Amino acid sequence: MALRQALGRGARLGRALLWRWVGGAPRPQFPPQPPAAVFLRPGGFLREAAARLGLNGGPRFFHYRVPAGPRRLGLALSLGLALFEPALAEQRRADEACQDIQDIFARRIQPPGEALALPRQHGFRLEDYAIGRPIGKGCSAAVYEAAPLADTGTPSFPLAIKMMWNLSAGSSSEGILRSMSQELVPTAGGAIAGEFGTVTCHRSLTIFGKQQRGRLSPHPNVVRVVRAFTSAVPLLPGATSEYPDVLPPTLSPSGLGHSRTLFLVMKNYPFTLRQFLRRDPHPVPPRTAALMLLQLLEGVDHLRRHGIAHRDLKADNVLVEIDPAGLPGLVITDFGCCLADKRLGLKLPFTSWYVDRGGNSCLMAPEVATASPGPGVVIDYAKADSWAVGAIAYQIYGAGNPFYGRDGGPALESRSYRDEELPPFPEEAPHEVKKLVAGLLRRDPHKRLGARLAANVLHLSLWGRDLLVDEGEGLVLGALVGWLLRLSATTLLSGRTAVVESRLQACFLSQLDCDELCQAATLLRAWTGGTQ
């Protein structure tokens, strides 16, 4: 976009300088474009070029007080500008169409679990919930199924409560929230309220304003925390057998935890990605796998756009639910290791080994894993999460993650592997997906595909392959706009059955960029040879 604007300004400046150079009067408005036959007559092309530049008299003006050398230069400049203007006009129309579509769909993005919105003043105490069985346990928290007390008559538990383990944050609400502020990145508006549950409004602004980048805007592929509060640590089912050491001493003789901790309330998802992939011995169908991979890329790109790096992306930190059409919907969760500092953005100064580089060393991007601390050293996380998505793609398509080891064999190490050592991708996957995953796992981050470009390639592969079949070198902008309008209409009219696909299409349409689409189309055409 900036390049086109600069070229457009240069074209306007070139016209003005050229006309002033030849001593002409102010140029008139451009005449209507003549039929193609005018360019076939002797001098017709030059006359039309001069007319578009507003130079009356056609090519004869070049003979007016201008030496032969500069005259040839001016002629070349005028011809170039005459040819460049129609392309700029077409590009402007495509940009305007993309912007209009983007404005429409930016307001239609629905966060996951929106239907679970609790009453405004309800849900800020642990006593407001009925706690069910344990769902899972990680290295820093335990998760339980839950339901609002008003809904205990129903057999299901639509919510999940995550109880953080507090070993060092103290027992004050403000200290707990400050220490665990990374977990609060995906909180919804109104998820935090006053004491005893949390901090007051001006203090919450201190936490999110000075230390954090701010609450993450909603996205269908990022988990949404609907309530966050502190409370006394309870003795929940399985606590004394599963995690006795993190309980306070009043509840467990061996406990080292504090008496209060942070609780996060969110939608209850039936599976993690690891559980979903293991429940069926048959591989996921290729198109379904592509939709799953695309959702991860959209979620990672959303985080990147907000200056956030997850830094612990793995199958256990992705939640899955099934939509009415039977397609898996994915959301990224567990932000305890994320980088979300407003001052730093995606670049972390790495001055000593005490600086936290993130979790999950097996899926740590090469530029992060190989970084050595020192004065002025900075780790750039701009493409670290997209690298992890490339590794998870092997699992989605039914192969073992090469960085965990396959079939008991040795695992690749992100610190030292070479691009050519990546194992073959499953044969069932389309050729463009194989190329895309290889591009996501490039060691050199400058040569690696970013999440946005990779997502656009998959969008075009799934819904826009007709655009790739043409005789030209590049994408025809008129055909692109027509396809986007048809896709917009389809998305707006889609019912409630195809939830995953319609949400993906809405996300794609809400952040259109003509340049990015053309780049993705060029890449996809190179991979597929322009065939359907």
MILUM-526162 format. One line per 8 residues: number of its first residue (from 1); their letters; for each residue x, y, z of C-alpha. Coordinates in steps of 0.2 Angstrom, whole numbers, plus 5000, padded with zeros to 4 digits. Layout:
# residues N
NUM> a> X,Y,Z  ...
END
This chain:
# residues 532
1> malrqalg> 5000,5000,5000  5014,5012,5004  5023,5008,4988  5008,5011,4978  5005,5028,4987  5023,5033,4984  5022,5028,4965  5006,5037,4963
9> rgarlgra> 5013,5053,4971  5028,5051,4960  5017,5050,4945  5008,5066,4949  5024,5075,4953  5032,5069,4937  5017,5075,4927  5018,5092,4935
17> llwrwvgg> 5037,5094,4933  5036,5088,4915  5022,5100,4910  5031,5115,4919  5047,5109,4910  5039,5111,4893  5031,5127,4897  5013,5122,4896
25> aprpqfpp> 4997,5129,4904  4988,5120,4918  4982,5104,4911  4964,5100,4908  4954,5085,4915  4958,5068,4907  4947,5065,4892  4937,5049,4891
33> qppaavfl> 4948,5034,4886  4946,5031,4867  4943,5014,4859  4958,5003,4856  4959,5007,4838  4966,5024,4842  4982,5016,4847  4984,5008,4830
41> rpggflre> 4984,5024,4820  5001,5032,4817  5005,5043,4832  4988,5038,4841  4997,5030,4855  5008,5045,4858  4994,5057,4856  4983,5047,4869
49> aaarlgln> 4998,5046,4881  5000,5065,4880  4981,5068,4882  4981,5058,4898  4995,5069,4904  4985,5084,4900  4997,5090,4886  4987,5098,4872
57> ggprffhy> 4993,5096,4855  4999,5078,4856  5017,5073,4853  5020,5090,4844  5024,5098,4861  5040,5088,4863  5047,5099,4848  5044,5115,4857
65> rvpagprr> 5061,5122,4863  5067,5105,4870  5083,5097,4864  5083,5079,4857  5090,5070,4873  5078,5078,4886  5064,5076,4873  5067,5057,4872
73> lglalslg> 5067,5056,4891  5051,5066,4893  5043,5055,4880  5048,5039,4889  5042,5047,4906  5025,5052,4898  5022,5035,4891  5026,5026,4907
81> lalfepal> 5014,5038,4917  5000,5035,4904  5002,5016,4906  5003,5017,4925  4988,5027,4928  4974,5014,4923  4983,5001,4934  4983,5013,4949
89> aeqrrade> 4964,5017,4946  4961,4998,4946  4971,4995,4961  4962,5009,4970  4945,5001,4966  4951,4985,4973  4958,4993,4989  4941,5002,4992
97> acqdiqdi> 4931,4986,4989  4942,4977,5002  4940,4991,5014  4921,4991,5012  4921,4972,5015  4932,4973,5030  4922,4986,5038  4906,4975,5036
105> farriqpp> 4914,4959,5044  4925,4968,5057  4908,4970,5067  4903,4952,5065  4917,4943,5073  4909,4933,5088  4920,4927,5102  4919,4909,5108
113> gealalpr> 4907,4907,5122  4898,4923,5119  4881,4914,5123  4889,4910,5141  4889,4928,5146  4884,4929,5165  4874,4942,5173  4883,4958,5175
121> qhgfrled> 4885,4957,5194  4886,4938,5195  4900,4926,5195  4914,4935,5204  4914,4923,5219  4918,4905,5220  4902,4902,5229  4892,4907,5213
129> yaigrpig> 4897,4891,5205  4894,4872,5207  4910,4863,5204  4910,4847,5196  4923,4834,5191  4941,4838,5187  4945,4841,5168  4963,4842,5168
137> kgcsaavy> 4979,4847,5177  4995,4856,5171  5011,4862,5178  5003,4878,5185  4984,4875,5187  4970,4863,5188  4954,4864,5178  4936,4859,5184
145> eaapladt> 4919,4859,5176  4907,4871,5183  4890,4878,5181  4881,4894,5188  4872,4890,5204  4856,4895,5195  4858,4881,5182  4862,4867,5194
153> gtpsfpla> 4846,4859,5188  4853,4855,5171  4864,4839,5169  4878,4848,5160  4892,4860,5165  4894,4873,5152  4908,4882,5161  4926,4877,5166
161> ikmmwnls> 4935,4885,5181  4954,4886,5181  4962,4887,5198  4980,4894,5197  4993,4887,5209  4999,4901,5220  5017,4897,5227  5025,4914,5227
169> agsssegi> 5012,4928,5223  5007,4931,5241  4989,4932,5247  4983,4949,5242  4972,4951,5227  4983,4964,5219  4999,4954,5221  4990,4939,5214
177> lrsmsqel> 4984,4948,5199  5000,4957,5196  5010,4941,5197  4998,4931,5186  4993,4945,5174  4998,4935,5158  4984,4924,5162  4972,4939,5161
185> vptaggai> 4977,4943,5143  4961,4935,5135  4949,4941,5148  4932,4949,5141  4927,4966,5146  4919,4966,5163  4927,4950,5168  4936,4959,5183
193> agefgtvt> 4927,4968,5197  4930,4974,5215  4936,4966,5231  4935,4953,5238  4936,4946,5221  4949,4957,5212  4956,4974,5211  4947,4991,5209
201> chrsltif> 4945,4999,5192  4960,5011,5193  4971,4997,5199  4966,4986,5185  4971,5000,5173  4988,5000,5181  4990,4981,5178  4984,4982,5160
209> gkqqrgrl> 4991,4999,5156  5009,4999,5162  5014,4981,5162  5002,4973,5149  4997,4978,5132  4979,4977,5137  4965,4965,5135  4965,4955,5119
217> sphpnvvr> 4950,4959,5107  4939,4944,5104  4942,4931,5091  4934,4914,5087  4950,4905,5088  4956,4912,5105  4949,4907,5122  4938,4920,5131
225> vvraftsa> 4939,4922,5149  4922,4928,5155  4926,4930,5174  4943,4932,5184  4943,4934,5202  4953,4929,5218  4947,4918,5232  4952,4907,5246
233> vpllpgat> 4959,4890,5240  4946,4877,5242  4948,4858,5244  4941,4852,5227  4939,4834,5222  4955,4825,5219  4966,4840,5227  4975,4830,5240
241> seypdvlp> 4979,4816,5229  4983,4825,5213  4992,4841,5219  4994,4841,5238  5011,4851,5237  5003,4867,5230  4989,4868,5243  4990,4879,5258
249> ptlspsgl> 4997,4871,5274  4980,4872,5281  4973,4860,5268  4988,4849,5266  5003,4845,5278  5015,4845,5264  5007,4861,5255  5018,4876,5251
257> ghsrtlfl> 5004,4886,5243  4996,4902,5249  4979,4904,5255  4972,4914,5241  4974,4912,5222  4967,4917,5205  4952,4908,5197  4947,4910,5178
265> vmknypft> 4930,4906,5171  4928,4901,5153  4918,4890,5141  4919,4871,5144  4927,4863,5129  4925,4844,5127  4943,4840,5121  4960,4847,5120
273> lrqflrrd> 4968,4845,5103  4978,4830,5109  4963,4821,5115  4953,4825,5099  4967,4818,5088  4969,4802,5099  4950,4798,5100  4949,4791,5082
281> phpvpprt> 4962,4779,5075  4959,4785,5058  4967,4801,5052  4957,4817,5050  4951,4820,5032  4962,4832,5022  4950,4846,5021  4945,4845,5039
289> aalmllql> 4963,4845,5043  4966,4860,5032  4952,4869,5042  4960,4865,5058  4977,4871,5053  4969,4887,5046  4961,4891,5063  4977,4890,5072
297> legvdhlr> 4985,4901,5059  4971,4914,5061  4972,4913,5080  4991,4916,5080  4989,4930,5067  4977,4938,5079  4989,4938,5093  5003,4944,5082
305> rhgiahrd> 4992,4959,5077  4990,4964,5095  5008,4962,5099  5007,4946,5109  5017,4930,5107  5009,4914,5115  5026,4906,5117  5019,4889,5123
313> lkadnvlv> 5009,4883,5108  5006,4864,5109  4992,4852,5106  4988,4852,5125  4985,4871,5124  4972,4870,5110  4954,4867,5115  4942,4859,5103
321> eidpaglp> 4923,4858,5101  4912,4851,5087  4900,4862,5077  4883,4856,5070  4891,4851,5054  4903,4840,5063  4919,4851,5060  4931,4854,5074
329> glvitdfg> 4932,4872,5081  4949,4876,5089  4954,4890,5101  4971,4894,5108  4971,4894,5127  4983,4895,5142  4992,4912,5141  5003,4909,5157
337> ccladkrl> 5019,4910,5146  5014,4923,5134  5024,4939,5130  5011,4954,5131  5021,4969,5136  5016,4985,5129  5033,4992,5129  5042,4977,5121
345> glklpfts> 5030,4971,5108  5036,4955,5100  5055,4959,5104  5061,4953,5121  5078,4960,5127  5089,4944,5132  5102,4951,5143  5104,4936,5154
353> wyvdrggn> 5099,4918,5156  5086,4923,5170  5075,4931,5156  5060,4919,5153  5060,4913,5134  5044,4904,5136  5038,4886,5139  5039,4870,5130
361> sclmapev> 5057,4868,5124  5053,4855,5111  5042,4867,5101  5053,4883,5104  5057,4891,5087  5075,4890,5082  5079,4909,5084  5072,4907,5102
369> ataspgpg> 5081,4891,5107  5098,4896,5100  5098,4914,5107  5113,4918,5119  5111,4932,5131  5121,4947,5131  5121,4966,5130  5109,4972,5116
377> vvidyaka> 5103,4954,5112  5085,4954,5107  5074,4939,5103  5061,4942,5090  5045,4932,5092  5036,4938,5077  5036,4921,5068  5039,4910,5083
385> dswavgai> 5021,4904,5086  5019,4901,5067  5034,4889,5068  5025,4880,5082  5009,4879,5071  5020,4870,5057  5026,4857,5070  5008,4854,5076
393> ayqiygag> 5002,4852,5058  5011,4835,5057  5000,4829,5072  4984,4836,5064  4987,4827,5048  4990,4810,5057  5009,4810,5058  5020,4811,5073
401> npfygrdg> 5027,4828,5078  5045,4827,5072  5051,4837,5087  5043,4825,5099  5050,4809,5090  5041,4798,5078  5037,4779,5082  5049,4779,5096
409> gpalesrs> 5063,4786,5084  5074,4801,5089  5066,4818,5089  5073,4833,5079  5080,4847,5090  5074,4865,5085  5092,4871,5090  5101,4861,5077
417> yrdeelpp> 5090,4853,5064  5091,4857,5045  5077,4861,5034  5080,4846,5023  5079,4834,5039  5061,4837,5041  5052,4820,5038  5040,4819,5023
425> fpeeaphe> 5023,4826,5026  5008,4813,5025  5004,4809,5006  4986,4812,5009  4989,4831,5011  4987,4842,4996  5004,4848,4988  5001,4866,4994
433> vkklvagl> 4999,4861,5012  5015,4851,5011  5024,4867,5004  5015,4878,5017  5021,4867,5032  5039,4866,5025  5038,4885,5024  5032,4887,5042
441> lrrdphkr> 5046,4876,5048  5060,4886,5039  5075,4888,5052  5078,4906,5045  5064,4917,5051  5067,4929,5037  5063,4915,5025  5049,4908,5035
449> lgarlaan> 5031,4910,5031  5021,4922,5043  5004,4917,5050  4995,4929,5039  5002,4924,5023  5000,4906,5027  4982,4908,5032  4978,4918,5015
457> vlhlslwg> 4986,4904,5005  4974,4891,5014  4959,4903,5011  4963,4904,4993  4966,4885,4992  4949,4881,5000  4938,4894,4992  4947,4903,4979
465> rdllvdeg> 4956,4891,4967  4946,4898,4952  4956,4914,4954  4972,4905,4950  4967,4899,4933  4971,4913,4921  4984,4916,4907  4992,4931,4916
473> eglvlgal> 5007,4932,4927  4997,4940,4942  4980,4940,4950  4967,4949,4940  4960,4962,4952  4943,4963,4944  4941,4944,4947  4948,4946,4964
481> vgwllrls> 4934,4959,4969  4921,4948,4961  4926,4933,4971  4927,4943,4987  4909,4949,4984  4903,4932,4981  4911,4925,4996  4905,4939,5007
489> attllsgr> 4887,4936,5001  4889,4917,5005  4896,4921,5022  4882,4933,5026  4868,4921,5021  4876,4905,5029  4866,4897,5042  4870,4891,5059
497> tavvesrl> 4876,4874,5053  4893,4878,5046  4899,4888,5061  4918,4884,5059  4918,4888,5040  4908,4904,5041  4918,4910,5056  4934,4907,5046
505> qacflsql> 4927,4916,5031  4921,4931,5042  4939,4932,5050  4947,4932,5033  4935,4945,5026  4937,4956,5042  4955,4959,5038  4957,4960,5019
513> dcdelcqa> 4972,4967,5011  4974,4967,4993  4993,4967,4993  4993,4952,5005  4980,4942,4994  4990,4945,4978  5006,4939,4987  4997,4923,4993
521> atllrawt> 4989,4920,4976  5007,4922,4968  5014,4909,4980  4999,4897,4978  5000,4898,4959  5019,4894,4960  5016,4879,4971  5001,4872,4961
529> ggtq> 5006,4877,4943  4990,4888,4942  4979,4872,4941  4964,4867,4950
END
